[in-house]
Amino acid sequence: MNLTAQDEIAEYVEGVRAALGGVPAATRDELLEDLPEHLAEVLAEGGGSLRARLGTPDVYAAELLASAGVSGAVPRQPAGWKEFAELRGRSAAAARRADVRVGPLLGYAKATDFLTLLRPAWWVLRGYLAAMLFAYVFDSGGGPLGLLPRLGGDGIVALLLLGVMVVGSVWLGRRGRPEGLWSRRLMTGGTAFLVLFGLVGFTEVDGDRQDGPAYYETGYSGGGQYADVQDVFVYDRFDRLVEGAQLFDQNGQPIRMGEPFCWNETTGTSPSRNMGYPHCPERAPFRAGDPSASESAVPDPSGDPSPSGAAPSPSESVAASVAPPVPSVAPSGR
């Protein structure tokens, strides 16, 4: 069948559909189910156009209703419905022309022939997107999107969920197009939503990769023992305050406690300029010589009687390293 015949059939079908616009959807779909094949047979017999052989779409719609046992005239269509049906028919004809013209570029007579071969791949992708959507909705962790549909961060559960969704999608695809009108609408709407979700998710993941690795702060708020911590002061083994210290957990993620603000008696809080802890060194709880700090100092294993907080000088270290060894046994008196 040439392209002109296909366009004529599509335009006639849309005209009949417009004429049956007031008929219940289920009845209308049943009446139009085999109409394109019947019109193709009529054209193949020759003898003129469809309008010349069958009459106008309105007349043919009335005949369909009569043959189906539906009494009454064809319901009157809303204003503008005929124009909409004609526009829809022209759009469908333009899509078919594009299908035929793009097909040779892909090595096929029509582009839809090539897309038909991609159906199994789409079934797998649809199952993957469905699993990702399920994990995104029901994951209580609320973490960012990843490459696997993780529930609670468990990789095994993610693989099981992915397998179930992919198998279900392939099974649904092999069943073919649903027969009911609302079933078809539900599948079309669900497919469109999954595609939109996939585009948004892929864009978000790609943006995270372009912006570099993301660091998510480890929080200790929410009623735990660190909920009231506003600043952190780190001391070394000699009771010396370490400034600019940074804290990390076992996964290399930074630990953040408190807010980087210092209290100013005049202006109130002000931003801290320190990159690490403590945010406000001047508010350290212990100072050099503070007995409270000395109690927590680690004893020097060398037994050096020097006071806590005083490290050995470089000259003492060098002298100790070059001093001759003392014999443990006294020499015999010869």
Backbone as numpy.savetxt, mean C-alpha at the origin, in Angstrom:
# Nx Ny Nz CAx CAy CAz Cx Cy Cz
-16.13 -10.72 -39.90 -16.99 -9.53 -39.90 -16.10 -8.29 -39.90
-16.41 -7.33 -40.81 -15.58 -6.13 -40.88 -15.95 -5.16 -39.77
-15.13 -4.11 -39.68 -15.31 -3.15 -38.60 -16.60 -2.37 -38.74
-17.02 -2.07 -39.98 -18.26 -1.32 -40.19 -19.45 -2.10 -39.68
-19.48 -3.39 -39.91 -20.57 -4.23 -39.43 -20.61 -4.26 -37.90
-19.45 -4.31 -37.26 -19.40 -4.30 -35.81 -19.95 -2.98 -35.25
-19.59 -1.89 -35.90 -20.10 -0.59 -35.45 -21.61 -0.52 -35.61
-22.12 -1.05 -36.71 -23.56 -1.02 -36.92 -24.29 -1.85 -35.89
-23.74 -3.01 -35.57 -24.37 -3.86 -34.55 -24.35 -3.17 -33.19
-23.20 -2.58 -32.82 -23.11 -1.91 -31.52 -24.09 -0.75 -31.42
-24.20 0.03 -32.48 -25.12 1.17 -32.46 -26.57 0.70 -32.35
-26.91 -0.38 -33.05 -28.29 -0.90 -33.00 -28.60 -1.46 -31.61
-27.64 -2.18 -31.03 -27.85 -2.75 -29.69 -28.06 -1.64 -28.68
-27.28 -0.57 -28.77 -27.44 0.53 -27.83 -28.78 1.22 -28.02
-29.25 1.29 -29.27 -30.56 1.86 -29.51 -31.67 1.04 -28.88
-31.56 -0.29 -29.02 -32.55 -1.17 -28.40 -32.48 -1.06 -26.88
-31.24 -0.98 -26.34 -31.08 -0.85 -24.89 -31.73 0.43 -24.37
-31.57 1.52 -25.15 -32.19 2.78 -24.75 -33.71 2.68 -24.79
-34.23 1.98 -25.78 -35.68 1.82 -25.87 -36.24 0.98 -24.74
-35.42 0.10 -24.19 -35.85 -0.76 -23.09 -35.44 -0.19 -21.73
-35.14 1.10 -21.69 -34.63 1.68 -20.45 -35.60 1.60 -19.30
-36.90 1.60 -19.55 -37.87 1.52 -18.46 -38.21 0.13 -18.02
-37.66 -0.87 -18.70 -37.90 -2.26 -18.34 -36.99 -2.63 -17.17
-37.43 -3.46 -16.24 -36.55 -3.91 -15.15 -35.21 -4.42 -15.68
-34.17 -4.14 -14.93 -32.80 -4.43 -15.40 -32.61 -5.91 -15.72
-33.14 -6.78 -14.87 -32.97 -8.22 -15.10 -33.62 -8.65 -16.41
-34.84 -8.14 -16.68 -35.53 -8.48 -17.93 -34.80 -7.90 -19.12
-34.32 -6.67 -19.00 -33.61 -6.05 -20.12 -32.34 -6.81 -20.46
-31.57 -7.19 -19.46 -30.34 -7.94 -19.73 -30.63 -9.29 -20.37
-31.71 -9.90 -19.96 -32.07 -11.20 -20.54 -32.48 -11.04 -22.01
-33.18 -9.97 -22.31 -33.60 -9.75 -23.70 -32.42 -9.42 -24.60
-31.42 -8.74 -24.07 -30.28 -8.31 -24.89 -29.12 -9.29 -24.87
-29.25 -10.38 -24.16 -28.11 -11.29 -23.98 -27.58 -11.83 -25.30
-28.46 -12.31 -26.17 -28.02 -12.92 -27.43 -28.26 -12.01 -28.63
-28.56 -10.75 -28.38 -28.88 -9.86 -29.50 -27.70 -9.62 -30.43
-26.48 -9.35 -29.96 -25.37 -9.12 -30.91 -25.15 -10.29 -31.85
-25.23 -11.54 -31.36 -25.03 -12.69 -32.24 -26.15 -12.78 -33.28
-27.38 -12.49 -32.86 -28.50 -12.54 -33.80 -28.34 -11.47 -34.88
-27.93 -10.29 -34.50 -27.74 -9.21 -35.48 -26.60 -9.54 -36.45
-25.56 -10.19 -35.95 -24.46 -10.59 -36.84 -24.95 -11.60 -37.88
-25.82 -12.51 -37.49 -26.37 -13.47 -38.45 -27.25 -12.78 -39.47
-28.02 -11.76 -39.03 -28.87 -11.02 -39.96 -28.02 -10.30 -40.99
-26.93 -9.68 -40.58 -26.06 -8.99 -41.54 -25.38 -9.97 -42.47
-25.03 -11.14 -41.96 -24.35 -12.13 -42.80 -25.26 -12.63 -43.91
-26.55 -12.60 -43.72 -27.49 -13.04 -44.74 -27.60 -12.04 -45.90
-27.18 -10.79 -45.65 -27.29 -9.77 -46.69 -28.70 -9.21 -46.79
-28.87 -8.30 -47.72 -30.20 -7.73 -47.93 -30.38 -6.35 -47.35
-29.29 -5.68 -46.97 -29.41 -4.32 -46.48 -28.99 -4.17 -45.04
-29.16 -2.96 -44.52 -28.75 -2.65 -43.16 -29.73 -3.26 -42.15
-29.35 -3.16 -40.89 -30.22 -3.68 -39.83 -31.53 -2.91 -39.75
-31.46 -1.60 -39.92 -32.69 -0.81 -39.88 -33.62 -1.16 -41.03
-32.98 -1.47 -42.18 -33.81 -1.84 -43.33 -34.44 -3.22 -43.15
-33.73 -4.11 -42.50 -34.23 -5.47 -42.34 -35.15 -5.61 -41.12
-34.80 -4.93 -39.99 -35.51 -5.15 -38.73 -36.32 -3.94 -38.26
-36.13 -2.82 -38.93 -36.81 -1.62 -38.48 -35.95 -0.85 -37.49
-36.50 0.21 -36.95 -35.76 1.04 -36.00 -35.58 0.28 -34.68
-34.61 0.69 -33.86 -34.43 0.02 -32.56 -35.67 0.08 -31.69
-36.45 1.17 -31.75 -37.67 1.25 -30.96 -38.67 0.16 -31.36
-38.82 -0.03 -32.69 -39.75 -1.05 -33.18 -39.27 -2.44 -32.78
-37.97 -2.67 -32.91 -37.44 -3.99 -32.56 -37.58 -4.24 -31.06
-37.41 -3.19 -30.23 -37.57 -3.35 -28.79 -39.00 -3.75 -28.45
-39.97 -3.15 -29.13 -41.37 -3.53 -28.90 -41.60 -4.98 -29.28
-40.98 -5.44 -30.39 -41.13 -6.83 -30.79 -40.50 -7.78 -29.77
-39.36 -7.36 -29.19 -38.74 -8.18 -28.17 -39.65 -8.33 -26.95
-40.27 -7.23 -26.56 -41.17 -7.29 -25.42 -42.37 -8.19 -25.71
-42.89 -8.09 -26.92 -44.04 -8.91 -27.28 -43.67 -10.38 -27.31
-42.50 -10.70 -27.87 -42.08 -12.10 -27.95 -41.78 -12.68 -26.58
-41.38 -11.81 -25.66 -41.08 -12.27 -24.30 -42.32 -12.34 -23.44
-43.48 -11.92 -23.97 -44.70 -11.98 -23.21 -44.89 -10.82 -22.26
-44.13 -9.72 -22.48 -44.27 -8.54 -21.63 -45.33 -7.66 -22.26
-46.43 -7.45 -21.56 -47.54 -6.68 -22.11 -47.28 -5.20 -21.97
-47.96 -4.42 -22.80 -47.84 -2.96 -22.71 -46.85 -2.43 -23.71
-46.93 -1.14 -23.91 -46.01 -0.50 -24.84 -44.65 -0.31 -24.19
-43.71 0.06 -25.03 -42.36 0.33 -24.52 -42.42 1.56 -23.64
-41.92 1.48 -22.40 -41.98 2.64 -21.52 -41.26 3.84 -22.12
-41.76 5.00 -21.79 -41.15 6.23 -22.29 -39.82 6.48 -21.58
-38.82 6.85 -22.33 -37.49 7.03 -21.78 -37.33 8.44 -21.23
-36.45 8.60 -20.26 -36.19 9.94 -19.73 -35.60 10.84 -20.79
-35.71 12.16 -20.55 -35.17 13.12 -21.50 -33.66 12.98 -21.57
-33.15 12.96 -22.78 -31.71 12.85 -23.00 -31.19 11.44 -23.04
-32.06 10.45 -22.77 -31.58 9.07 -22.76 -31.15 8.60 -24.15
-31.86 9.03 -25.16 -31.51 8.62 -26.51 -30.16 9.18 -26.91
-29.91 10.44 -26.57 -28.61 11.04 -26.89 -27.48 10.32 -26.13
-27.77 9.96 -24.89 -26.76 9.24 -24.12 -26.46 7.87 -24.74
-27.51 7.19 -25.20 -27.30 5.88 -25.82 -26.50 6.00 -27.10
-26.78 7.06 -27.87 -26.01 7.25 -29.09 -24.55 7.55 -28.78
-24.33 8.38 -27.77 -22.94 8.68 -27.39 -22.23 7.42 -26.91
-22.94 6.61 -26.16 -22.35 5.36 -25.68 -22.02 4.44 -26.84
-22.90 4.38 -27.84 -22.62 3.55 -29.01 -21.42 4.04 -29.79
-21.30 5.37 -29.94 -20.14 5.91 -30.66 -18.85 5.65 -29.89
-18.92 5.73 -28.56 -17.72 5.46 -27.75 -17.30 4.00 -27.89
-18.29 3.10 -27.89 -17.95 1.69 -28.05 -17.35 1.42 -29.43
-17.88 2.10 -30.44 -17.32 1.93 -31.79 -15.90 2.46 -31.86
-15.63 3.59 -31.21 -14.27 4.14 -31.21 -13.32 3.20 -30.48
-13.78 2.58 -29.41 -12.93 1.64 -28.68 -12.60 0.42 -29.54
-13.57 -0.04 -30.31 -13.30 -1.19 -31.19 -12.32 -0.82 -32.30
-12.44 0.39 -32.82 -11.48 0.81 -33.85 -10.07 0.89 -33.28
-9.95 1.42 -32.07 -8.63 1.47 -31.43 -8.11 0.07 -31.16
-9.01 -0.85 -30.81 -8.61 -2.24 -30.55 -7.98 -2.85 -31.79
-8.60 -2.60 -32.95 -8.09 -3.17 -34.20 -6.78 -2.50 -34.62
-6.65 -1.21 -34.38 -5.45 -0.49 -34.83 -4.24 -0.76 -33.92
-4.46 -0.93 -32.64 -3.35 -1.17 -31.72 -2.90 -2.63 -31.77
-3.80 -3.53 -32.12 -3.46 -4.95 -32.14 -2.21 -5.28 -32.93
-2.05 -4.82 -34.20 -0.85 -5.16 -34.96 0.44 -4.67 -34.30
0.39 -3.61 -33.52 1.59 -3.14 -32.82 2.06 -4.14 -31.78
1.13 -4.95 -31.28 1.45 -5.97 -30.28 1.64 -7.34 -30.90
1.47 -7.43 -32.22 1.63 -8.70 -32.90 0.37 -9.53 -32.98
-0.78 -8.90 -32.78 -2.06 -9.61 -32.81 -3.05 -8.83 -33.66
-4.10 -9.53 -34.08 -5.10 -8.85 -34.90 -5.80 -7.75 -34.11
-6.06 -8.00 -32.82 -6.69 -7.01 -31.95 -5.94 -6.96 -30.63
-5.97 -5.80 -30.01 -5.29 -5.65 -28.73 -5.93 -6.52 -27.66
-7.23 -6.74 -27.77 -7.90 -7.59 -26.78 -7.43 -9.04 -26.86
-6.95 -9.48 -28.03 -6.40 -10.83 -28.12 -5.15 -10.96 -27.26
-4.34 -9.91 -27.24 -3.14 -9.91 -26.40 -3.51 -9.81 -24.92
-4.48 -8.97 -24.59 -4.90 -8.82 -23.20 -5.52 -10.10 -22.65
-6.15 -10.88 -23.54 -6.72 -12.15 -23.10 -5.64 -13.08 -22.57
-4.46 -13.04 -23.19 -3.36 -13.88 -22.73 -2.84 -13.46 -21.35
-3.10 -12.22 -20.97 -2.61 -11.71 -19.69 -3.60 -11.95 -18.55
-4.71 -12.60 -18.83 -5.70 -12.82 -17.77 -5.14 -13.59 -16.59
-4.40 -14.71 -16.78 -3.86 -15.40 -15.60 -2.96 -14.51 -14.75
-2.16 -13.67 -15.40 -1.30 -12.76 -14.64 -2.14 -11.77 -13.83
-3.23 -11.30 -14.43 -4.10 -10.39 -13.71 -4.78 -11.09 -12.53
-5.13 -12.36 -12.68 -5.74 -13.09 -11.58 -4.78 -13.15 -10.39
-3.50 -13.43 -10.67 -2.51 -13.48 -9.59 -2.34 -12.09 -8.95
-2.24 -11.06 -9.78 -2.09 -9.71 -9.25 -3.32 -9.29 -8.44
-4.49 -9.68 -8.89 -5.71 -9.34 -8.15 -5.70 -10.00 -6.78
-5.27 -11.26 -6.70 -5.17 -11.92 -5.40 -4.16 -11.25 -4.49
-3.04 -10.80 -5.07 -2.03 -10.10 -4.26 -2.58 -8.79 -3.71
-3.26 -8.02 -4.55 -3.84 -6.76 -4.10 -4.93 -6.99 -3.04
-5.73 -8.04 -3.22 -6.75 -8.35 -2.23 -6.12 -8.70 -0.88
-5.02 -9.46 -0.90 -4.33 -9.79 0.36 -3.74 -8.55 1.01
-3.16 -7.66 0.21 -2.62 -6.43 0.77 -3.71 -5.56 1.37
-4.86 -5.48 0.70 -5.97 -4.69 1.23 -6.49 -5.30 2.53
-6.59 -6.62 2.59 -7.06 -7.29 3.80 -6.12 -7.00 4.97
-4.81 -7.11 4.72 -3.84 -6.84 5.79 -3.87 -5.38 6.20
-4.06 -4.50 5.24 -4.09 -3.06 5.56 -5.29 -2.71 6.43
-6.41 -3.36 6.19 -7.63 -3.04 6.94 -7.62 -3.69 8.32
-7.15 -4.94 8.42 -7.30 -5.69 9.66 -6.01 -5.78 10.48
-4.91 -5.22 10.01 -3.67 -5.25 10.80 -3.78 -4.23 11.92
-3.69 -4.70 13.17 -3.82 -3.81 14.32 -2.55 -3.00 14.56
-1.43 -3.40 13.93 -0.20 -2.66 14.16 -0.19 -1.29 13.54
-0.91 -1.13 12.42 -0.99 0.18 11.79 0.32 0.62 11.17
1.19 -0.33 10.80 2.47 0.04 10.22 2.33 0.44 8.77
3.43 0.90 8.15 3.39 1.32 6.76 3.26 0.12 5.83
2.89 0.39 4.60 2.77 -0.66 3.60 4.13 -1.25 3.28
4.15 -2.56 3.10 5.37 -3.24 2.68 5.11 -4.03 1.42
5.94 -5.03 1.19 5.78 -5.86 0.00 4.98 -7.12 0.29
4.76 -7.45 1.57 3.98 -8.62 1.93 2.80 -8.20 2.80
1.67 -8.91 2.69 0.49 -8.58 3.49 0.64 -9.08 4.92
1.42 -8.39 5.71 1.72 -8.84 7.07 0.58 -8.50 8.03
0.26 -9.47 8.87 -0.70 -9.28 9.95 0.06 -9.45 11.26
0.25 -8.34 11.98 1.02 -8.41 13.20 2.50 -8.62 12.97
2.99 -8.37 11.77 4.40 -8.51 11.49 4.86 -9.94 11.27
3.96 -10.90 11.18 4.32 -12.31 11.03 4.46 -12.64 9.54
5.65 -13.08 9.13 5.89 -13.41 7.73 5.20 -14.68 7.29
5.08 -15.68 8.18 4.42 -16.93 7.82 2.94 -16.68 7.55
2.30 -15.91 8.42 0.89 -15.59 8.21 0.71 -14.80 6.91
1.66 -13.93 6.60 1.58 -13.15 5.37 1.63 -14.06 4.15
2.50 -15.05 4.16 2.59 -15.96 3.02 1.33 -16.82 2.89
0.79 -17.26 4.02 -0.45 -18.05 3.97 -1.61 -17.22 3.44
-1.73 -15.99 3.91 -2.79 -15.11 3.43 -2.63 -14.84 1.94
-1.42 -14.61 1.50 -1.17 -14.35 0.09 -1.54 -15.56 -0.76
-1.18 -16.75 -0.30 -1.53 -17.95 -1.06 -3.02 -18.17 -1.17
-3.75 -17.96 -0.06 -5.20 -18.15 -0.08 -5.86 -17.15 -1.04
-5.44 -15.90 -0.99 -6.05 -14.89 -1.84 -5.75 -15.13 -3.32
-4.55 -15.54 -3.64 -4.20 -15.79 -5.04 -4.97 -16.99 -5.58
-5.04 -18.06 -4.81 -5.80 -19.24 -5.26 -7.27 -18.89 -5.44
-7.84 -18.12 -4.50 -9.24 -17.71 -4.64 -9.47 -16.84 -5.85
-8.52 -15.94 -6.15 -8.68 -15.08 -7.31 -8.60 -15.88 -8.61
-7.69 -16.85 -8.68 -7.60 -17.69 -9.88 -8.87 -18.52 -10.05
-9.38 -19.06 -8.95 -10.63 -19.83 -9.03 -11.78 -18.95 -9.50
-11.85 -17.73 -9.01 -12.91 -16.82 -9.43 -12.76 -16.44 -10.90
-11.52 -16.27 -11.35 -11.32 -15.92 -12.75 -11.67 -17.05 -13.71
-11.41 -18.29 -13.30 -11.72 -19.42 -14.17 -13.22 -19.66 -14.30
-14.00 -19.14 -13.36 -15.45 -19.31 -13.45 -16.06 -18.46 -14.55
-15.32 -17.44 -14.98 -15.84 -16.57 -16.03 -16.63 -15.42 -15.47
-17.25 -14.68 -16.35 -18.01 -13.50 -15.96 -19.30 -13.90 -15.26
-19.62 -13.23 -14.13 -20.87 -13.57 -13.43 -22.08 -13.35 -14.32
-23.14 -14.11 -14.07 -24.35 -14.02 -14.89 -25.27 -12.89 -14.45
-25.42 -12.69 -13.16 -26.32 -11.67 -12.67 -25.80 -10.26 -12.90
-26.71 -9.32 -13.05 -26.32 -7.93 -13.28 -25.59 -7.35 -12.09
-26.17 -7.54 -10.88 -25.53 -6.99 -9.71 -24.22 -7.68 -9.39
-24.11 -8.96 -9.74 -22.83 -9.65 -9.54 -21.75 -9.05 -10.43
-22.12 -8.75 -11.68 -21.16 -8.13 -12.59 -20.77 -6.73 -12.11
-21.77 -5.98 -11.63 -21.45 -4.64 -11.13 -20.55 -4.71 -9.89
-20.81 -5.68 -9.02 -19.98 -5.83 -7.83 -18.55 -6.19 -8.20
-18.39 -7.09 -9.16 -17.04 -7.46 -9.57 -16.33 -6.29 -10.24
-17.04 -5.55 -11.08 -16.43 -4.40 -11.74 -16.02 -3.34 -10.72
-16.91 -3.05 -9.76 -16.57 -2.07 -8.72 -15.40 -2.52 -7.86
-15.41 -3.81 -7.47 -14.31 -4.32 -6.67 -12.99 -4.29 -7.41
-13.02 -4.63 -8.70 -11.80 -4.58 -9.50 -11.26 -3.16 -9.59
-12.15 -2.20 -9.84 -11.71 -0.80 -9.92 -11.12 -0.34 -8.59
-11.71 -0.74 -7.47 -11.19 -0.34 -6.17 -9.82 -0.96 -5.90
-9.65 -2.24 -6.27 -8.35 -2.88 -6.08 -7.26 -2.21 -6.91
-7.61 -1.85 -8.14 -6.63 -1.17 -9.00 -6.24 0.17 -8.39
-7.22 0.92 -7.90 -6.93 2.21 -7.28 -6.09 2.03 -6.02
-6.42 1.03 -5.20 -5.63 0.75 -4.00 -4.20 0.37 -4.36
-4.04 -0.44 -5.41 -2.70 -0.83 -5.82 -1.87 0.36 -6.30
-2.48 1.24 -7.07 -1.75 2.42 -7.55 -1.31 3.30 -6.39
-2.21 3.52 -5.43 -1.85 4.35 -4.28 -0.75 3.68 -3.45
-0.89 2.37 -3.23 0.11 1.66 -2.44 1.47 1.64 -3.10
1.52 1.34 -4.40 2.79 1.32 -5.10 3.43 2.71 -5.11
2.62 3.76 -5.26 3.15 5.12 -5.23 3.75 5.45 -3.86
3.07 5.01 -2.80 3.57 5.28 -1.45 4.88 4.55 -1.18
4.94 3.27 -1.55 6.17 2.50 -1.33 7.31 3.08 -2.17
7.03 3.45 -3.41 8.06 4.04 -4.26 8.54 5.37 -3.68
7.62 6.16 -3.14 8.02 7.43 -2.53 8.93 7.22 -1.33
8.63 6.18 -0.51 9.49 5.89 0.64 10.88 5.48 0.19
10.97 4.71 -0.89 12.29 4.31 -1.39 13.05 5.49 -1.97
12.35 6.40 -2.63 13.01 7.56 -3.19 13.51 8.51 -2.11
12.76 8.59 -1.01 13.14 9.50 0.08 14.18 8.91 1.01
14.56 7.64 0.79 15.54 7.02 1.66 14.87 6.19 2.74
15.68 5.47 3.54 15.11 4.62 4.59 14.40 5.45 5.63
13.27 4.95 6.05 12.48 5.65 7.05 12.86 5.16 8.44
12.95 6.08 9.38 13.26 5.77 10.76 12.03 6.09 11.60
11.53 5.09 12.26 10.33 5.25 13.06 10.74 5.24 14.53
10.36 6.27 15.20 10.78 6.42 16.58 10.12 5.36 17.46
10.93 4.86 18.41 10.42 3.91 19.37 9.87 4.67 20.55
8.60 4.58 20.77 7.98 5.36 21.83 7.89 4.58 23.12
7.98 5.28 24.24 7.85 4.67 25.55 6.75 5.35 26.36
5.86 6.04 25.66 4.75 6.68 26.33 3.59 5.72 26.43
2.54 6.18 27.08 1.34 5.37 27.17 1.20 4.66 28.49
1.76 5.24 29.59 1.56 4.65 30.89 2.67 3.74 31.34
3.75 3.53 30.56 4.85 2.70 30.97 5.73 3.40 31.98
6.81 2.73 32.37 7.69 3.29 33.39 8.49 4.48 32.86
8.54 4.65 31.53 9.26 5.78 30.96 8.31 6.86 30.44
7.06 6.81 30.83 6.07 7.75 30.29 6.38 9.19 30.68
7.00 9.39 31.88 7.26 10.75 32.37 8.67 11.22 32.10
9.46 10.45 31.38 10.84 10.84 31.09 10.85 11.98 30.08
11.49 13.09 30.44 11.59 14.25 29.55 12.99 14.44 28.98
14.00 13.91 29.66 15.38 14.05 29.19 16.18 12.85 29.67
17.31 12.57 29.05 18.16 11.43 29.37 19.58 11.93 29.58
20.20 11.53 30.70 21.57 11.94 31.03 22.42 10.68 31.12
23.43 10.60 30.30 24.30 9.43 30.22 25.63 9.77 30.88
26.11 8.88 31.81 27.37 9.06 32.50 28.29 7.90 32.15
29.60 8.18 32.06 30.56 7.11 31.82 30.99 6.51 33.16
31.94 5.60 33.13 32.35 4.89 34.34 33.09 5.77 35.33
33.48 6.94 34.88 34.16 7.87 35.78 33.24 9.00 36.23
31.93 8.79 36.13 30.91 9.75 36.55 30.97 11.04 35.74
31.44 10.97 34.50 31.47 12.15 33.66 30.26 12.15 32.74
29.63 13.30 32.61 28.44 13.43 31.78 28.82 13.32 30.30
28.12 12.48 29.57 28.34 12.31 28.14 27.31 13.15 27.40
27.77 14.10 26.63 26.87 14.96 25.87 26.81 14.50 24.41
25.65 14.68 23.79 25.47 14.27 22.40 25.28 12.78 22.23
24.87 12.08 23.31 24.68 10.63 23.22 23.42 10.32 22.42
23.45 9.22 21.68 22.31 8.77 20.89 21.98 7.34 21.29
20.69 7.06 21.45 20.22 5.75 21.90 19.54 5.01 20.75
19.82 3.70 20.64 19.23 2.87 19.59 18.78 1.56 20.21
17.74 0.94 19.60 17.32 -0.35 20.06 18.06 -1.45 19.31
17.66 -2.73 19.56 18.37 -3.85 18.96 18.23 -3.92 17.45
17.27 -3.19 16.88 17.08 -3.18 15.43 17.71 -1.97 14.75
18.42 -1.18 15.53 19.06 0.01 14.95 18.13 1.19 14.83
16.94 1.12 15.42 16.01 2.24 15.36 16.28 3.19 16.52
16.25 4.49 16.28 16.53 5.44 17.36 15.43 5.43 18.42
15.84 5.58 19.65 14.92 5.65 20.78 14.75 7.11 21.15
13.51 7.57 21.15 13.21 8.96 21.47 12.38 9.02 22.74
12.83 9.79 23.69 12.06 10.03 24.91 12.06 11.52 25.20
10.92 12.01 25.63 10.82 13.42 25.93 10.74 14.27 24.67
10.85 15.57 24.87 10.81 16.52 23.77 12.08 17.37 23.81
12.63 17.71 22.64 13.88 18.50 22.60 13.65 19.96 22.94
13.21 20.22 24.17 12.98 21.59 24.62 13.60 21.76 26.01
14.09 22.92 26.27 14.64 23.27 27.58 13.79 24.38 28.20
13.74 24.35 29.52 12.93 25.33 30.22 13.73 26.61 30.45
13.13 27.71 30.04 13.74 29.02 30.22 12.85 29.82 31.16
13.44 30.29 32.25 12.64 30.99 33.25 11.99 32.24 32.69
12.60 32.84 31.67 12.09 34.10 31.14 11.08 33.88 30.03
11.46 33.06 29.08 10.62 32.89 27.89 9.81 31.60 27.90
9.98 30.79 28.95 9.32 29.50 28.94 10.17 28.46 28.23
9.55 27.50 27.54 10.33 26.49 26.84 10.96 27.06 25.58
12.12 26.53 25.24 12.82 26.94 24.02 13.43 25.70 23.39
13.56 25.66 22.06 14.12 24.47 21.40 15.55 24.21 21.84
15.89 22.93 21.98 17.25 22.54 22.33 18.11 22.51 21.07
19.36 22.89 21.19 20.28 22.89 20.05 21.15 21.64 20.02
20.99 20.77 21.00 21.79 19.55 21.05 21.19 18.50 20.14
22.06 17.79 19.41 21.60 16.77 18.47 21.29 15.46 19.17
21.84 15.24 20.36 21.59 14.01 21.08 21.12 14.30 22.49
21.40 13.33 23.39 21.05 13.51 24.80 22.29 13.95 25.57
22.09 14.75 26.59 20.83 15.33 27.06 20.44 16.55 26.25
19.14 16.84 26.25 18.68 18.05 25.58 19.12 19.29 26.34
19.16 19.17 27.65 19.49 20.32 28.51 20.60 19.90 29.46
21.89 19.97 29.07 22.99 19.53 29.94 23.05 20.29 31.26
22.63 21.53 31.27 22.71 22.32 32.50 21.77 21.81 33.58
20.86 20.95 33.24 19.92 20.40 34.23 20.31 18.99 34.66
21.58 18.64 34.50 22.04 17.30 34.87 21.83 17.06 36.36
21.36 15.89 36.76 21.10 15.63 38.19 22.35 15.44 39.01
23.49 15.06 38.40 24.74 14.84 39.13 25.84 15.67 38.50
26.76 16.13 39.33 27.92 16.90 38.88 29.18 16.23 39.41
30.34 16.69 38.90 31.63 16.16 39.35 31.78 16.41 40.85
32.15 15.38 41.59 32.30 15.51 43.03 31.04 15.27 43.81
29.93 15.03 43.15 28.67 14.77 43.82 28.72 13.38 44.44
28.54 13.25 45.76 28.61 11.90 46.38 27.58 10.94 45.79
26.44 11.44 45.37 25.43 10.54 44.79 25.94 9.89 43.53
26.74 10.64 42.76 27.30 10.07 41.55 28.40 9.09 41.85
29.20 9.33 42.90 30.31 8.44 43.23 29.82 7.08 43.65
28.65 7.04 44.30 28.14 5.75 44.75 27.85 4.82 43.59
27.47 5.39 42.42 27.13 4.55 41.27 28.29 4.28 40.36
29.48 4.80 40.71 30.64 4.61 39.84 31.11 3.18 39.89
31.64 2.69 38.82 32.18 1.34 38.75 33.57 1.34 39.34
33.90 0.49 40.29 35.24 0.50 40.90 36.31 0.16 39.88
37.47 0.81 40.05 38.59 0.60 39.14 39.25 -0.72 39.46
39.28 -1.69 38.53 39.88 -3.00 38.84 41.36 -2.93 39.12
42.06 -1.88 38.74 43.50 -1.79 38.98 43.83 -1.46 40.42
42.77 -1.09 41.22 43.02 -0.76 42.61 43.68 0.59 42.79
43.60 1.46 41.80 44.20 2.78 41.89 43.50 3.58 42.98
44.23 4.06 43.97 43.58 4.79 45.05 43.19 6.19 44.67
43.41 6.57 43.42 43.05 7.93 43.01 41.57 8.11 43.16
41.12 9.33 43.47 39.68 9.56 43.68 38.89 9.30 42.41
37.62 8.92 42.64 36.74 8.64 41.50 36.62 9.87 40.64
36.67 9.62 39.31 36.54 10.74 38.38 37.87 11.24 37.89
39.05 10.80 38.48 40.36 11.26 38.03 41.03 10.15 37.26
41.23 10.32 36.00 41.88 9.31 35.16 43.39 9.46 35.28
44.18 8.35 35.14 45.64 8.45 35.23 46.19 9.32 34.11
47.22 10.09 34.46 47.82 11.00 33.48 48.64 10.23 32.48
48.89 10.81 31.28 49.70 10.11 30.27 51.10 9.77 30.76
51.76 10.68 31.58 53.13 10.40 32.05 53.15 9.21 32.98
52.12 9.08 33.85 52.06 7.91 34.73 51.90 6.63 33.95
51.11 6.67 32.88 50.92 5.47 32.07 52.21 5.06 31.39
52.98 6.04 30.86 54.24 5.71 30.18 55.25 5.17 31.17
55.33 5.78 32.38 56.28 5.30 33.38 55.98 3.88 33.79
54.71 3.57 33.91 54.35 2.21 34.31 54.69 1.20 33.23
54.61 1.62 31.97 54.87 0.67 30.89 56.35 0.40 30.69
57.26 1.36 31.07 58.71 1.16 30.85 59.43 0.72 32.11
58.78 0.66 33.28 59.45 0.25 34.54 59.91 -1.19 34.42
61.16 -1.51 34.90 61.67 -2.90 34.81 60.89 -3.80 35.74
60.76 -5.06 35.38 60.03 -6.00 36.25 60.80 -6.26 37.52
60.11 -6.47 38.61 60.72 -6.76 39.91 60.79 -8.26 40.09
61.98 -8.82 40.31 62.08 -10.30 40.48 61.33 -10.73 41.70
60.67 -11.89 41.56 59.88 -12.42 42.65 60.73 -13.20 43.68
61.95 -13.58 43.30 62.83 -14.36 44.22 64.11 -13.58 44.45
64.48 -13.43 45.65 65.71 -12.65 45.95 66.93 -13.40 45.46
67.93 -12.68 44.88 69.15 -13.36 44.39 69.96 -13.95 45.55
70.61 -15.04 45.27 71.45 -15.71 46.29 72.69 -14.89 46.56
73.18 -14.87 47.77 74.37 -14.07 48.11 75.64 -14.75 47.71
76.10 -14.50 46.51 77.36 -15.01 46.04 78.34 -13.90 45.89
